Amino acid sequence: MPSLDPFFTEWARRRPGRARSLERAAALARALGLDDDRAPVLGVVGSKGKGTTATTAAAALASAGLRTVLVTGPSFRSYRERVRVDGMSVTDTELDALGARIDAARRGLPPVEESGGYLAPSGLFLVAGLLHARDVEADVCVLEAGMGGHRDELRLVGPEVVALGSVFAEHVGVLGDTVEEIAREKARVAGERTRALVRLPQTAGVAAEVDAALAEATGGRVRAEVVDPGRPGVEPPPALRPPGLSAASGVLGTAAAARMLDHLGRPPLDRERLYAVLGTLRLPGRLSHHAVPTEDASGGGDGGATGDAGGESTGAVPDAEVLVDSAIDRAGVSAALAHARGLWGRVDHVLLCLPDHKDVSGAVEALGDLPVTAVRLPEAHLRFEHALPDHWGRMDADGLSPAALRALGTRVLALGTVYFTGRVLEAVDAPTDRLFG
């Protein structure tokens, strides 16, 4: 297991009220020679679906023959999944080496007290990805932002192409007090290096705010390009898009990759090669379904997946399965429930893990009279105090295991925040090292 101290030391030691420091992150990048010497970057921002957009974009670029480094977060089962080359996670040894270089450069910076803030873990994984891209002579990087945009380390990188997913009311009061303010924060990840911004359709108010923020950030050089998943002929075809609500993110990722190829002066995406790579796409925790192993069969490393990203079963039907999805609101829960019923015909039990800042009320309404167990995570910064139906069960996330899943039935739907779905993937030993190829 890799040492994570270089990525979490300053965050773990932060004082109350102290914020992340982009100035300190910029100084670290300069110390590592990343301010100029880096691969071209496709940056992904949005309220939901960033990981799917980034992964699809990376797969599309890889199909064009580009060596592609992908940085996403949070991870599923291991922090080394935060950095990938052509869809494959770096090794523990590689992540350790990257962390050691980052730590050596960090120690050469002024004390945290002088910089006014700490180095955030998510930003340090971006740095690790850029370092690794230089090491492996990558042609391009695909970097997923954290929850923000202008205040995210991705802005310091200066992405040449930006992919903007759907924007809605998440982190209200942190990123902004309205959806329009949140959209402005995300669009302002663009900067002097940005040559294109590709976005999904938005509400009129959000679209106007994105256009204004983009014009401000780029001096009017760049205008948003809209890709509509509902328009006939838009790539990829529906059969090769991620399932459920993630389908739009697959379209956005493909369009952003095509725009990056154009920026680099490369030939356009070849349909045959694109379709071949997208056919291998695996998105854990995005309507992914897995066999629930027996206790003595778990821990093998290759996982117990029974299907691909589209959720189609292969081979013999296992005696117990779990469908895992990172749904966090009414629409997502409803879509996941419909997918599960289409796949299985029934749902025996639902595991739901939504902290109070998610759409708990919407999820409760969508699940109706189904048997549900609410799961609590141990993370101190998350609150689980929202009123829930009396007939729901309760459990702590530490109790997740193959036996616990099997006790709920043979067709279990696990929904909630990515920190929870990662635990479910761990419990069933799901394969998460390779996402495509």
C-alpha positions as CSV (number, residue, x, y, z in Angstrom):
1,M,0.0,0.0,0.0
2,P,1.4,3.4,-1.0
3,S,2.4,6.0,1.6
4,L,-0.2,8.8,1.5
5,D,1.6,11.2,3.8
6,P,2.9,13.5,1.0
7,F,-0.7,14.0,-0.2
8,F,-2.4,14.5,3.1
9,T,0.1,15.9,5.6
10,E,-0.8,19.6,5.3
11,W,-4.5,18.9,5.1
12,A,-4.4,16.8,8.2
13,R,-2.4,19.4,10.1
14,R,-4.5,22.4,9.0
15,R,-5.8,24.7,11.7
16,P,-9.5,25.6,12.1
17,G,-10.5,28.2,9.6
18,R,-7.4,27.8,7.4
19,A,-8.2,27.3,3.7
20,R,-6.4,25.7,0.8
21,S,-3.8,27.9,-0.8
22,L,-3.7,28.2,-4.6
23,E,-0.6,30.4,-4.2
24,R,1.2,27.7,-2.4
25,A,0.1,25.1,-5.0
26,A,1.4,27.4,-7.7
27,A,4.7,27.7,-5.9
28,L,4.9,23.9,-5.7
29,A,4.2,23.5,-9.4
30,R,7.0,26.0,-10.2
31,A,9.4,24.1,-7.9
32,L,8.7,20.9,-9.8
33,G,9.0,22.6,-13.2
34,L,5.4,22.1,-14.1
35,D,4.5,25.7,-14.7
36,D,5.6,25.5,-18.4
37,D,6.9,21.9,-19.0
38,R,3.7,19.9,-19.1
39,A,1.5,18.0,-21.5
40,P,-1.6,19.6,-23.0
41,V,-4.6,19.4,-20.6
42,L,-8.3,18.7,-21.0
43,G,-10.0,19.9,-17.8
44,V,-13.4,18.7,-16.6
45,V,-15.7,20.7,-14.4
46,G,-19.4,20.4,-13.5
47,S,-21.8,19.5,-10.7
48,K,-22.2,15.8,-11.5
49,G,-20.7,13.3,-13.9
50,K,-17.2,14.8,-14.0
51,G,-15.5,11.4,-13.5
52,T,-17.5,9.8,-16.3
53,T,-16.8,12.7,-18.6
54,A,-13.1,12.6,-17.9
55,T,-12.9,8.8,-18.3
56,T,-14.8,8.8,-21.6
57,A,-12.6,11.7,-22.9
58,A,-9.4,9.8,-21.9
59,A,-10.7,6.6,-23.7
60,A,-11.5,8.6,-26.8
61,L,-8.1,10.2,-26.9
62,A,-6.4,6.9,-26.3
63,S,-8.4,5.5,-29.3
64,A,-6.7,8.2,-31.4
65,G,-3.3,6.8,-30.4
66,L,-2.5,9.4,-27.8
67,R,-0.8,8.3,-24.6
68,T,-3.2,9.7,-22.1
69,V,-2.8,10.4,-18.4
70,L,-6.1,10.6,-16.5
71,V,-6.6,12.1,-13.0
72,T,-9.9,11.6,-11.3
73,G,-11.2,11.6,-7.8
74,P,-12.3,10.4,-5.3
75,S,-10.8,6.9,-5.9
76,F,-12.8,3.7,-5.8
77,R,-10.7,1.3,-3.8
78,S,-7.1,2.6,-3.8
79,Y,-5.6,6.1,-4.0
80,R,-3.3,4.9,-6.9
81,E,-6.5,4.9,-9.0
82,R,-6.3,8.7,-8.9
83,V,-3.6,8.6,-11.6
84,R,-3.9,6.4,-14.7
85,V,-2.1,5.9,-18.0
86,D,-4.3,4.8,-20.9
87,G,-7.0,3.7,-18.4
88,M,-4.7,1.7,-16.1
89,S,-3.9,2.8,-12.5
90,V,-0.3,3.5,-11.6
91,T,1.3,1.0,-9.2
92,D,1.9,1.5,-5.5
93,T,5.6,1.9,-6.2
94,E,4.9,4.6,-8.9
95,L,2.6,6.6,-6.6
96,D,5.1,6.3,-3.7
97,A,7.8,7.8,-6.0
98,L,5.6,10.6,-7.1
99,G,4.7,11.4,-3.5
100,A,8.3,11.5,-2.5
101,R,9.2,14.0,-5.2
102,I,6.2,16.1,-4.3
103,D,7.1,16.0,-0.6
104,A,10.7,17.0,-1.3
105,A,9.6,20.0,-3.3
106,R,7.0,20.9,-0.6
107,R,9.7,20.9,2.1
108,G,11.5,23.6,0.1
109,L,8.5,26.0,0.3
110,P,8.0,28.6,3.0
111,P,6.1,27.3,6.1
112,V,2.4,26.9,5.8
113,E,1.9,29.8,8.3
114,E,3.6,32.2,5.9
115,S,1.5,31.1,2.8
116,G,-1.8,31.5,4.6
117,G,-3.2,28.1,3.6
118,Y,-2.4,24.4,3.0
119,L,-1.9,22.2,0.0
120,A,-5.1,20.3,-0.7
121,P,-4.9,16.5,-1.4
122,S,-7.0,16.8,-4.6
123,G,-4.6,19.4,-6.0
124,L,-1.6,17.3,-5.1
125,F,-3.0,14.4,-7.0
126,L,-3.3,16.7,-10.0
127,V,0.4,17.5,-9.5
128,A,1.2,13.8,-9.3
129,G,-0.6,13.3,-12.6
130,L,1.2,16.0,-14.4
131,L,4.6,14.7,-13.1
132,H,3.7,11.2,-14.2
133,A,2.7,12.5,-17.6
134,R,6.1,14.1,-18.0
135,D,7.8,10.9,-16.9
136,V,5.9,8.7,-19.4
137,E,6.0,11.3,-22.1
138,A,2.2,11.5,-22.4
139,D,0.7,13.2,-25.3
140,V,-2.2,14.7,-23.2
141,C,-3.7,14.8,-19.7
142,V,-7.3,14.7,-18.7
143,L,-7.8,16.3,-15.3
144,E,-11.0,16.3,-13.2
145,A,-11.5,19.3,-11.0
146,G,-12.6,19.1,-7.4
147,M,-15.9,20.7,-6.5
148,G,-15.0,24.1,-7.8
149,G,-13.4,25.7,-10.9
150,H,-11.8,29.1,-10.4
151,R,-10.7,28.2,-6.9
152,D,-9.5,24.8,-8.0
153,E,-5.9,23.9,-8.7
154,L,-7.0,23.0,-12.2
155,R,-7.2,26.7,-13.0
156,L,-3.5,27.1,-12.2
157,V,-2.8,24.4,-14.7
158,G,-4.5,26.3,-17.4
159,P,-6.5,23.7,-19.4
160,E,-6.4,24.1,-23.2
161,V,-9.8,22.5,-23.5
162,V,-12.5,22.6,-20.8
163,A,-15.5,20.2,-20.6
164,L,-18.4,21.7,-18.6
165,G,-21.1,19.2,-17.4
166,S,-24.5,20.0,-16.1
167,V,-24.5,22.6,-13.3
168,F,-27.1,22.5,-10.5
169,A,-27.5,23.7,-6.9
170,E,-24.7,21.8,-5.2
171,H,-22.4,23.2,-2.5
172,V,-24.7,26.2,-2.3
173,G,-23.2,28.8,0.0
174,V,-19.7,27.5,-0.7
175,L,-19.3,27.9,-4.5
176,G,-22.1,30.5,-4.7
177,D,-25.5,31.3,-3.4
178,T,-27.3,30.6,-6.7
179,V,-27.0,28.1,-9.5
180,E,-25.8,30.9,-11.7
181,E,-23.1,31.9,-9.3
182,I,-22.0,28.2,-9.1
183,A,-21.9,28.1,-12.9
184,R,-19.7,31.2,-13.0
185,E,-17.3,29.6,-10.5
186,K,-16.9,26.5,-12.6
187,A,-16.6,28.3,-16.0
188,R,-13.8,30.5,-14.7
189,V,-11.5,27.5,-14.6
190,A,-10.7,28.7,-18.1
191,G,-7.8,31.2,-18.6
192,E,-5.1,32.4,-20.9
193,R,-4.2,29.0,-22.2
194,T,-7.8,27.9,-22.9
195,R,-8.7,27.5,-26.5
196,A,-12.1,25.8,-26.2
197,L,-14.9,25.1,-23.8
198,V,-17.4,22.4,-24.6
199,R,-20.5,22.2,-22.5
200,L,-23.8,20.3,-22.2
201,P,-27.1,22.2,-22.6
202,Q,-27.9,24.3,-19.5
203,T,-30.8,26.5,-18.3
204,A,-30.9,29.9,-19.9
205,G,-29.6,31.6,-16.8
206,V,-26.7,29.2,-16.4
207,A,-25.8,29.4,-20.1
208,A,-25.7,33.2,-20.0
209,E,-23.5,33.2,-16.9
210,V,-21.2,30.7,-18.4
211,D,-20.9,32.8,-21.5
212,A,-20.1,35.9,-19.6
213,A,-17.6,34.2,-17.3
214,L,-15.9,32.6,-20.2
215,A,-15.6,35.9,-22.1
216,E,-14.1,37.5,-19.0
217,A,-11.6,34.7,-18.3
218,T,-10.4,34.5,-21.9
219,G,-10.7,38.1,-23.0
220,G,-13.5,37.2,-25.4
221,R,-11.3,34.8,-27.4
222,V,-13.3,31.7,-26.6
223,R,-17.0,31.0,-27.0
224,A,-18.8,28.0,-25.5
225,E,-19.5,25.1,-27.9
226,V,-22.7,23.2,-27.0
227,V,-23.0,19.4,-27.5
228,D,-26.6,18.1,-27.2
229,P,-26.9,14.4,-26.4
230,G,-30.4,14.4,-27.8
231,R,-29.4,15.5,-31.3
232,P,-29.4,12.7,-33.9
233,G,-26.0,11.6,-35.0
234,V,-24.1,12.9,-32.0
235,E,-21.2,10.6,-31.0
236,P,-21.1,8.1,-29.5
237,P,-24.2,6.1,-30.4
238,P,-26.6,5.3,-27.6
239,A,-25.4,1.7,-27.3
240,L,-21.9,2.9,-26.5
241,R,-22.8,5.6,-24.0
242,P,-22.7,5.0,-20.3
243,P,-26.0,3.8,-18.8
244,G,-28.6,6.0,-17.2
245,L,-28.1,9.6,-16.5
246,S,-24.3,9.2,-17.2
247,A,-25.0,8.9,-20.9
248,A,-24.8,12.7,-21.4
249,S,-21.4,12.7,-19.7
250,G,-20.2,10.2,-22.2
251,V,-21.3,12.4,-25.0
252,L,-19.6,15.4,-23.5
253,G,-16.3,13.5,-22.9
254,T,-16.3,12.3,-26.5
255,A,-16.9,15.8,-27.9
256,A,-14.3,17.4,-25.7
257,A,-11.7,14.8,-26.8
258,A,-12.6,15.6,-30.4
259,R,-12.0,19.3,-29.7
260,M,-8.7,18.5,-28.1
261,L,-7.6,16.5,-31.2
262,D,-8.5,19.5,-33.3
263,H,-6.5,21.8,-31.0
264,L,-3.5,19.5,-31.3
265,G,-3.7,19.4,-35.1
266,R,-4.4,15.7,-35.0
267,P,-6.8,13.7,-37.3
268,P,-10.4,13.5,-36.1
269,L,-11.6,10.5,-34.1
270,D,-11.8,7.3,-36.1
271,R,-15.2,5.7,-35.5
272,E,-14.0,2.1,-35.7
273,R,-11.2,2.7,-33.2
274,L,-13.4,4.9,-31.0
275,Y,-16.2,2.4,-30.8
276,A,-13.7,-0.5,-30.1
277,V,-12.2,1.4,-27.1
278,L,-15.6,2.6,-25.8
279,G,-16.8,-1.0,-25.9
280,T,-14.3,-1.8,-23.2
281,L,-15.2,1.1,-21.0
282,R,-15.9,0.1,-17.3
283,L,-17.3,2.7,-14.9
284,P,-17.3,1.3,-11.3
285,G,-20.1,2.8,-9.2
286,R,-22.0,4.1,-12.2
287,L,-24.8,1.5,-12.5
288,S,-22.1,-1.2,-12.4
289,H,-23.3,-4.6,-11.2
290,H,-21.3,-7.2,-9.5
291,A,-21.6,-10.7,-8.1
292,V,-21.5,-10.8,-4.3
293,P,-18.8,-13.2,-3.4
294,T,-19.0,-15.7,-0.6
295,E,-16.8,-14.8,2.3
296,D,-14.1,-17.3,1.4
297,A,-14.1,-16.2,-2.3
298,S,-13.5,-12.5,-1.7
299,G,-10.2,-10.7,-1.8
300,G,-8.9,-12.3,-5.0
301,G,-7.9,-9.0,-6.7
302,D,-9.6,-9.5,-10.1
303,G,-13.1,-8.8,-8.7
304,G,-16.5,-10.2,-9.2
305,A,-17.9,-8.1,-11.9
306,T,-20.7,-9.8,-13.9
307,G,-21.1,-7.2,-16.6
308,D,-19.7,-4.1,-18.4
309,A,-20.4,-0.5,-17.9
310,G,-23.8,-1.0,-19.6
311,G,-24.9,-3.4,-17.0
312,E,-25.4,-6.4,-19.3
313,S,-24.8,-9.7,-17.5
314,T,-22.4,-12.2,-19.0
315,G,-22.1,-15.9,-18.3
316,A,-24.0,-17.7,-15.6
317,V,-26.3,-15.7,-13.4
318,P,-24.8,-15.5,-9.9
319,D,-26.9,-16.3,-6.8
320,A,-26.5,-12.8,-5.4
321,E,-25.8,-9.5,-7.1
322,V,-25.4,-5.8,-6.2
323,L,-26.0,-2.9,-8.5
324,V,-23.9,0.1,-7.4
325,D,-24.6,3.7,-8.4
326,S,-23.4,7.1,-7.1
327,A,-26.9,8.6,-7.2
328,I,-27.3,11.6,-4.8
329,D,-30.7,13.0,-5.6
330,R,-34.3,12.1,-6.6
331,A,-33.6,11.9,-10.3
332,G,-30.5,9.8,-9.9
333,V,-32.2,7.4,-7.5
334,S,-35.2,7.1,-9.8
335,A,-33.0,6.3,-12.8
336,A,-31.0,3.7,-10.8
337,L,-34.2,2.1,-9.6
338,A,-35.6,1.9,-13.1
339,H,-32.3,0.4,-14.4
340,A,-32.3,-2.2,-11.6
341,R,-35.8,-3.3,-12.4
342,G,-35.0,-3.4,-16.1
343,L,-32.0,-5.6,-15.3
344,W,-33.5,-7.9,-12.7
345,G,-37.2,-7.4,-12.7
346,R,-37.2,-6.7,-9.0
347,V,-35.1,-5.1,-6.2
348,D,-35.0,-7.1,-2.9
349,H,-33.3,-4.3,-0.8
350,V,-31.8,-0.9,-1.2
351,L,-28.7,0.4,0.7
352,L,-28.7,4.2,0.7
353,C,-26.0,6.4,2.0
354,L,-26.7,10.1,1.7
355,P,-25.3,12.8,4.0
356,D,-27.6,15.6,5.0
357,H,-26.3,18.0,2.3
358,K,-27.5,15.6,-0.4
359,D,-31.2,15.3,-1.6
360,V,-32.3,12.9,1.1
361,S,-36.0,13.9,0.9
362,G,-36.0,13.3,-2.8
363,A,-34.4,9.9,-2.4
364,V,-36.9,8.9,0.3
365,E,-39.8,9.8,-2.0
366,A,-38.3,7.9,-5.0
367,L,-37.7,4.7,-3.0
368,G,-41.3,4.6,-1.8
369,D,-42.2,1.4,0.1
370,L,-39.1,-0.6,-0.9
371,P,-37.1,-2.2,1.9
372,V,-34.2,0.2,2.6
373,T,-31.3,0.3,5.0
374,A,-29.6,3.7,5.6
375,V,-25.9,3.6,5.9
376,R,-23.7,6.0,7.9
377,L,-20.2,6.8,7.0
378,P,-17.6,7.4,9.8
379,E,-16.1,10.6,8.2
380,A,-16.4,13.4,10.8
381,H,-17.3,16.1,8.4
382,L,-20.4,14.3,7.2
383,R,-23.7,14.6,9.0
384,F,-26.5,12.0,9.0
385,E,-29.2,13.6,11.0
386,H,-32.0,13.9,8.4
387,A,-35.3,12.3,9.4
388,L,-35.8,8.9,7.8
389,P,-38.8,6.6,7.6
390,D,-39.3,4.5,10.7
391,H,-39.4,1.2,8.9
392,W,-35.9,1.7,7.3
393,G,-33.0,-0.2,8.7
394,R,-29.8,1.5,9.9
395,M,-26.2,0.3,9.7
396,D,-22.7,1.7,9.8
397,A,-20.5,1.5,6.7
398,D,-17.9,-0.5,8.6
399,G,-20.4,-3.3,8.7
400,L,-20.4,-3.8,4.9
401,S,-19.3,-7.2,3.9
402,P,-20.3,-9.9,1.4
403,A,-22.3,-11.6,4.2
404,A,-24.1,-8.4,5.1
405,L,-25.0,-7.9,1.4
406,R,-26.2,-11.4,1.0
407,A,-28.4,-11.1,4.1
408,L,-30.4,-8.4,2.4
409,G,-31.4,-10.5,-0.6
410,T,-30.1,-11.7,-3.9
411,R,-30.7,-8.4,-5.8
412,V,-29.5,-5.4,-3.9
413,L,-29.3,-1.8,-5.1
414,A,-26.5,0.2,-3.4
415,L,-26.9,4.0,-3.8
416,G,-25.1,7.1,-2.5
417,T,-22.1,9.2,-2.2
418,V,-18.9,8.0,-3.8
419,Y,-17.2,7.4,-0.5
420,F,-19.9,4.8,0.2
421,T,-20.0,3.2,-3.2
422,G,-16.3,2.8,-3.0
423,R,-16.8,0.8,0.2
424,V,-19.3,-1.4,-1.6
425,L,-16.9,-2.0,-4.5
426,E,-14.3,-3.0,-1.9
427,A,-16.7,-5.4,-0.2
428,V,-17.4,-7.3,-3.5
429,D,-13.8,-7.1,-4.6
430,A,-14.8,-5.2,-7.8
431,P,-12.1,-4.7,-10.5
432,T,-11.2,-1.0,-10.5
433,D,-7.6,-0.9,-11.8
434,R,-8.5,-0.7,-15.5
435,L,-11.2,1.5,-16.8
436,F,-10.8,0.9,-20.6
437,G,-8.6,-0.8,-23.1
